[in-house]
Amino acid sequence: MQAANRLQQALKSGKASFGGWQGLPGSNVSRVIARTPNLDWVCIDCEHGNISDDGMHEAVAAVAACGVSPIVRVPEGQHWMIKRALDAGAHGIIVPLLQTAEDAKNIAKYSKFPPAGNRGLGSALSMEKFISGKTGDVKEVSMADYYSNANTSTVICVQIETASALEQVKDIAAVEGIDVLFIGPTDLGNSIGHPSVLSGGKMAPELEEAIETIRKAAKDAGKSSGIYMGTGEQAKKYADMGFNMVNAANDIAVLKKYFGDHIAAATAS
């Protein structure tokens, strides 16, 4: 199963892993994003995106069928939300607005089958999203295989984007079962009193320092670090700084910019 998880393989390689963000519903949207060359993962955003539970299931299937890792950002770290995403076959989850190390422990527990956690087994849909191999040489994943390997074949990411989580970041990084500390820079800046949204996206030195603190805490604990960025240029900057999992674009912003640029060109005098 680990061989099918492209994000996990990229993280293990030590090289930066780049992804795209899906906020609009539709399996065709998922496929268009997932077929981007050199993309390792697609985040299906069920927190701020316009994606329902059934839409999430369809998006996970579409992304996985393209040989790219579907990662679901759940609305919150509730047990049932994590279960729905993993039961859909997500290769990993991102849990937003973490507050404490205790929250991280609960997220790890909800994400793992016994004895490591208390996740329930029952979905017949999870295992098919981990099929790997060339056509004609595909090994099916049984429910027994999935149960035995899911704990080590899924990537569990927690978003460090609150002042509370920043204060406890070393303790959070030490939690067994958490793989990635993923930074939401906008909400992190808002929470620590340096909102980049009020300065045209420019980050205050205090926010940049907080971001580096999180990256270092992850590295020191032997974990990976991730960050949301909205452009390829920004993504490259943070990958060069040592971040392992970096978002490079999102569907809504790409559509808006593409249409804006071309309509402006068409109507220029």
C-alpha positions in Angstrom: 0.0 0.0 0.0 2.8 2.4 0.7 3.9 2.2 -2.9 0.6 3.7 -4.0 0.8 6.7 -1.7 2.7 9.1 -3.8 2.8 11.8 -1.1 4.3 9.4 1.4 6.9 8.2 -1.0 7.9 11.8 -1.8 8.2 12.6 1.9 10.4 9.6 2.5 12.7 10.6 -0.4 13.6 13.9 1.4 12.7 15.9 -1.7 10.0 18.6 -1.7 6.5 17.3 -2.6 4.3 19.7 -4.5 0.5 19.7 -4.5 -2.6 21.5 -5.7 -5.7 22.6 -3.8 -9.3 21.7 -4.9 -12.1 23.8 -3.5 -14.7 23.3 -6.3 -16.7 20.1 -6.5 -16.6 17.7 -9.4 -14.5 14.7 -10.4 -13.6 16.4 -13.6 -12.0 19.2 -11.6 -10.1 16.6 -9.6 -8.8 14.9 -12.8 -7.7 18.1 -14.4 -5.7 19.0 -11.3 -4.3 15.5 -10.7 -3.1 15.2 -14.3 -0.7 18.1 -13.9 2.8 16.9 -14.5 5.1 16.6 -11.4 2.1 16.9 -8.9 2.3 14.4 -6.0 -0.9 15.2 -4.2 -4.2 17.0 -4.4 -5.9 18.5 -1.3 -9.6 18.1 -1.4 -10.8 20.9 0.8 -13.8 20.1 2.9 -13.1 22.9 5.4 -13.3 26.1 3.2 -14.1 24.5 -0.1 -17.5 23.9 -1.7 -17.2 20.1 -1.4 -19.8 17.9 0.3 -19.3 14.4 1.7 -20.4 12.7 -1.5 -18.3 15.1 -3.5 -15.3 14.3 -1.4 -15.8 10.6 -2.0 -15.9 11.2 -5.8 -12.9 13.5 -5.8 -10.8 11.0 -3.8 -11.6 8.3 -6.3 -10.8 10.5 -9.3 -7.5 11.7 -7.9 -6.3 8.2 -6.9 -7.2 6.9 -10.3 -4.7 9.3 -11.8 -1.9 7.9 -9.7 -1.8 10.9 -7.5 -2.4 11.0 -3.7 -5.8 12.3 -2.6 -5.4 14.3 0.7 -8.6 15.4 2.4 -8.7 18.5 4.6 -11.5 17.7 7.0 -13.6 20.6 8.4 -12.4 19.8 12.0 -10.6 17.1 13.9 -13.8 15.2 14.9 -13.7 11.4 14.9 -16.5 11.0 12.4 -15.0 13.5 10.0 -11.6 11.8 10.0 -13.3 8.4 9.6 -15.3 9.6 6.5 -12.2 10.9 4.8 -10.1 7.8 5.4 -13.0 5.4 4.6 -13.3 7.2 1.3 -9.7 6.0 0.6 -7.8 9.3 1.3 -4.1 8.7 1.3 -3.9 11.3 4.1 -5.7 14.0 5.9 -5.1 17.6 7.0 -6.7 18.7 10.2 -7.1 22.4 10.6 -7.0 24.8 13.6 -5.1 22.6 15.9 -4.9 24.0 19.4 -3.0 21.6 21.7 -0.8 18.5 21.9 -3.9 16.7 23.3 -5.8 17.5 20.1 -2.9 16.0 18.1 -3.1 12.8 20.2 -6.8 12.5 19.6 -6.3 13.0 15.8 -3.7 10.3 15.7 -6.0 8.0 17.8 -9.0 8.6 15.5 -6.8 8.0 12.4 -5.3 4.6 13.4 -6.8 1.1 13.7 -6.2 -0.7 17.0 -4.0 -1.1 18.9 -2.6 2.3 17.9 -6.0 4.0 17.9 -9.7 3.4 17.7 -10.6 3.8 14.1 -13.4 1.4 13.0 -13.1 -0.9 10.0 -16.0 -1.4 7.6 -15.7 0.7 4.4 -15.4 -1.3 1.2 -14.2 1.8 -0.6 -10.9 2.5 1.0 -8.7 -0.2 -0.3 -9.2 0.3 -4.0 -7.6 3.8 -3.8 -4.3 2.1 -2.9 -4.0 -0.2 -5.9 -0.7 0.2 -7.6 1.0 -1.4 -10.6 0.7 -1.3 -14.3 -2.4 -2.3 -16.2 -2.6 -6.1 -16.3 -0.2 -6.4 -13.3 -2.4 -4.9 -10.6 -2.5 -6.4 -7.1 -5.8 -6.0 -5.4 -5.8 -4.7 -1.8 -8.0 -6.8 0.4 -9.7 -5.5 3.6 -7.3 -7.6 5.6 -4.4 -5.9 3.7 -5.9 -2.5 4.3 -6.4 -3.1 8.0 -2.8 -4.4 8.4 -1.2 -1.6 6.5 -3.3 1.5 6.7 -1.7 2.8 9.9 1.7 3.0 8.2 0.4 3.9 4.7 -1.6 7.1 5.4 -0.2 10.5 6.1 -1.6 12.4 9.0 -1.1 16.2 8.9 -2.1 18.7 11.5 -2.3 22.4 10.7 -0.3 24.7 13.0 -2.2 28.0 12.5 -3.1 29.1 16.0 -1.1 30.9 18.7 -1.9 28.0 21.1 -0.5 25.4 18.7 2.6 27.5 18.1 3.3 27.6 21.8 3.0 23.8 22.0 4.6 23.0 18.7 7.4 20.9 20.1 5.0 18.8 22.1 2.7 18.4 19.0 5.7 17.4 16.8 6.5 14.7 19.3 3.1 13.0 19.1 3.3 9.5 17.7 1.2 9.1 14.6 1.5 12.7 13.4 3.5 12.8 10.2 3.4 16.4 9.0 3.1 19.8 10.7 1.3 21.8 8.0 1.2 25.6 8.2 -1.7 27.7 7.3 0.1 31.1 7.1 -3.0 33.3 6.8 -4.7 32.0 10.0 -1.4 31.7 11.8 -0.7 35.4 11.1 -4.2 36.3 12.2 -3.9 34.3 15.4 -0.5 35.8 16.5 -1.5 39.4 15.6 0.3 39.8 12.3 -2.4 39.2 9.6 -0.9 39.1 6.2 -4.3 39.6 4.7 -4.2 43.3 5.8 -0.8 43.9 4.1 -1.5 42.5 0.7 -0.1 39.1 1.5 3.2 40.4 2.8 4.3 38.5 5.8 5.6 40.3 8.9 9.0 39.3 10.3 7.2 37.8 13.3 5.1 35.5 11.1 8.2 34.4 9.1 9.9 33.6 12.4 6.9 31.6 13.6 6.9 29.7 10.3 10.6 28.8 10.7 10.0 27.8 14.3 7.4 25.3 13.1 9.6 23.9 10.3 12.5 23.4 12.8 10.3 21.7 15.4 9.1 19.2 12.8 12.6 18.5 11.6 14.0 18.1 15.1 11.2 15.6 15.8 11.9 13.6 12.7 8.7 14.7 11.1 7.9 16.5 7.8 6.8 20.1 7.5 4.3 21.5 5.0 2.9 24.9 4.1 0.1 26.3 2.0 1.2 28.7 -0.7 -0.8 30.2 -3.6 1.7 30.4 -6.4 4.6 28.4 -7.8 7.1 31.1 -7.0 6.1 31.1 -3.4 6.1 27.3 -3.3 9.6 27.1 -4.7 10.8 29.6 -2.1 9.6 27.5 0.8 10.7 24.2 -0.7 14.2 25.7 -1.0 13.9 26.6 2.7 13.4 23.0 3.6 9.7 22.4 3.6 8.7 18.9 2.5 5.1 19.3 1.5 4.2 22.5 -0.4 1.0 23.6 -2.0 1.6 25.5 -5.3 -1.9 26.5 -6.6 -5.6 26.3 -6.0 -8.4 25.9 -8.5 -10.5 29.0 -7.6 -7.5 31.4 -7.7 -6.3 29.9 -11.0 -9.7 30.3 -12.6 -10.1 33.8 -11.4 -6.6 34.9 -12.6 -6.9 33.1 -15.9 -10.2 34.7 -16.8 -9.1 38.1 -15.4 -5.9 38.1 -17.5 -7.6 37.0 -20.7 -10.6 39.2 -20.5 -8.3 42.2 -19.7 -6.3 41.3 -22.8 -9.4 41.0 -24.9 -10.8 44.3 -23.8 -7.6 46.3 -23.8 -7.8 49.5 -25.8 
